């Protein structure tokens, strides 16, 4: 059974819907990657970003996926990195910031990279 969703209106008046990400383990993410289904990969990636206990492993996966051919997956990886740093404040951010800066000009993932850089900046002491 899916977790209940919450909705709110953002500062631009756009309705935003929030759902609890599913619990996905590494095997689930690897299966989605092997299947090549973009929707499954995005869902699984969000699940591991939120639920996997090893932020270093998740960081590595997200950094690798910044080079994926799918813009949806690159965008999800960029967003995931911002969330990961916010949730795990002791995580080293040097390589994350460097890679996100390199993605800023990506027409499909650049906005997500900029948002994550801002989220990281706000999360740092």
Phi, psi and omega in degrees: 000131182286149178290149180297148179262151175241148179232151174204168177257130181279183184296343178264001180086009180274133177288126181244133180246130180248133176231146176291125180296147179291153173284119178232132178265179183298322178297322178296318177294315180298322178295318178296317178297318179295323180288334178076012181277113186302315180299317178294321180296314180299313180299315181294320180296316177300318179299317180286326177301317184279325192248340184290136183283351184248094183296336179289320177295316180296319178303315180300315179297312181298318178298318178298319184284351173296344179258006182294148179296334182276126176298325179298319180288319176299317179298316179296320179296319179296315178297317180301322179295320177297315179296320182299315180295320179296320183282333183235078189299340179275358183292135177294129186253356186304309182291327179295311181298317179301312181292319179296322177299326179289341183265349185305327181271000177292121183297337181261333184239358185298318179297319178296321178297316178298316178299319180291322176299319177294317178298319178295315180302318180290335183276339184281146180292000000 
